[in-house]
Amino acid sequence: MATETLKLRLYVTGLTPVSRRLAERLHRLFEAELQHDYHLEVRDILEQPQAAMDDDILVTPTLLRLRPPPPRRLIGDLSRRERVLDGLCLQAGG
């Protein structure tokens, strides 16, 4: 049976150099650690405020795991590998 593609959405405030580095760091983390396909979408709440409201985004950065269910949400510091993987339940067996 094929593994479901991991669908992630990162909300940031402005596509700043800091936001871009965060997205790049997450891409590198997922490429190195995950055993299946993933899709990371970056949304700027300044350009897509309705999308942020629809997903109940109150602070940035916020990383959502949309698929596979159940949804998971990680808010704030996304610089620590273990925190990201644990918070999104992406560790082996998670």
SETI-907405 format. One record per residue (C-alpha): residue number from 0; residue in three letters; y, x, z. Coordinates in nm, 4 decimals. Example, Ala and Ser with C-alpha at 12.3 -4.5 7.8 and 13.67 -1.06 7.14 Angstrom:
residues 2
   resi   resn          y          x          z
      0    ALA    -0.4500     1.2300     0.7800
      1    SER    -0.1060     1.3670     0.7140
This chain:
residues 94
   resi   resn          y          x          z
      0    MET     0.0000     0.0000     0.0000
      1    ALA     0.3445     0.1364    -0.0933
      2    THR     0.5963     0.2068     0.1795
      3    GLU     0.9036    -0.0149     0.1700
      4    THR     1.2219     0.1640     0.0682
      5    LEU     1.4436     0.2310     0.3666
      6    LYS     1.7792     0.0606     0.3145
      7    LEU     2.0720     0.1970     0.5149
      8    ARG     2.4413     0.1145     0.5171
      9    LEU     2.7062     0.3439     0.6644
     10    TYR     3.0444     0.1954     0.7527
     11    VAL     3.3399     0.4333     0.7759
     12    THR     3.7167     0.3981     0.8029
     13    GLY     3.8554     0.5586     0.4904
     14    LEU     3.6734     0.7908     0.2543
     15    THR     3.8116     1.0955     0.4314
     16    PRO     3.6672     1.4466     0.4249
     17    VAL     3.5091     1.3727     0.7649
     18    SER     3.3466     1.0530     0.6339
     19    ARG     3.2196     1.2329     0.3253
     20    ARG     3.0699     1.5134     0.5367
     21    LEU     2.8989     1.2546     0.7562
     22    ALA     2.7430     1.0825     0.4535
     23    GLU     2.6296     1.4187     0.3141
     24    ARG     2.4802     1.5178     0.6510
     25    LEU     2.2898     1.1878     0.6702
     26    HIS     2.1598     1.2317     0.3151
     27    ARG     2.0329     1.5807     0.4029
     28    LEU     1.8706     1.4501     0.7212
     29    PHE     1.6915     1.1655     0.5450
     30    GLU     1.5813     1.3883     0.2564
     31    ALA     1.4333     1.6400     0.5010
     32    GLU     1.2785     1.4023     0.7544
     33    LEU     1.1629     1.0857     0.5853
     34    GLN     0.8296     1.0428     0.4187
     35    HIS     0.9460     0.7562     0.1972
     36    ASP     1.2284     0.6534    -0.0304
     37    TYR     1.5633     0.5563     0.1115
     38    HIS     1.8924     0.4183    -0.0123
     39    LEU     2.2121     0.4975     0.1797
     40    GLU     2.5165     0.2918     0.0877
     41    VAL     2.8576     0.3985     0.2204
     42    ARG     3.1172     0.1276     0.2729
     43    ASP     3.4798     0.1850     0.3607
     44    ILE     3.6044    -0.0945     0.5859
     45    LEU     3.9571    -0.0429     0.4550
     46    GLU     3.8405    -0.1270     0.1023
     47    GLN     3.5718    -0.3803     0.1956
     48    PRO     3.6911    -0.5594     0.5107
     49    GLN     3.4936    -0.8759     0.4347
     50    ALA     3.1676    -0.6799     0.4129
     51    ALA     3.2428    -0.5270     0.7526
     52    MET     3.3091    -0.8712     0.8981
     53    ASP     2.9885    -1.0075     0.7426
     54    ASP     2.7885    -0.7293     0.9108
     55    ASP     2.9776    -0.7672     1.2430
     56    ILE     3.1177    -0.4136     1.2281
     57    LEU     3.3625    -0.3555     1.5119
     58    VAL     3.3813     0.0270     1.5184
     59    THR     3.3147     0.3142     1.2832
     60    PRO     3.1131     0.5005     1.2065
     61    THR     2.8298     0.2487     1.2210
     62    LEU     2.4958     0.3068     1.0529
     63    LEU     2.2781     0.0036     0.9832
     64    ARG     1.9104     0.0050     0.8997
     65    LEU     1.8702    -0.3115     0.6935
     66    ARG     1.5127    -0.2566     0.5747
     67    PRO     1.2432    -0.2522     0.6863
     68    PRO     1.2944    -0.5214     0.9483
     69    PRO     1.3948    -0.5554     1.2197
     70    PRO     1.7517    -0.4424     1.1558
     71    ARG     1.8848    -0.1560     1.3674
     72    ARG     2.2401    -0.0410     1.4354
     73    LEU     2.3686     0.2971     1.5477
     74    ILE     2.7333     0.3344     1.6469
     75    GLY     2.9499     0.6386     1.7077
     76    ASP     2.8309     0.9996     1.7068
     77    LEU     2.5848     1.0446     1.4215
     78    SER     2.5765     1.4238     1.4350
     79    ARG     2.2547     1.4638     1.6360
     80    ARG     1.9335     1.4432     1.4323
     81    GLU     1.7193     1.3074     1.7172
     82    ARG     1.9746     1.0412     1.8102
     83    VAL     1.9909     0.9129     1.4533
     84    LEU     1.6153     0.9080     1.3982
     85    ASP     1.5377     0.7596     1.7402
     86    GLY     1.8234     0.5083     1.7263
     87    LEU     1.7057     0.3749     1.3924
     88    CYS     1.3385     0.3908     1.4955
     89    LEU     1.2609     0.6366     1.2150
     90    GLN     1.0563     0.8887     1.4118
     91    ALA     0.6894     0.9293     1.3224
     92    GLY     0.5193     0.6014     1.3961
     93    GLY     0.8605     0.4252     1.4335
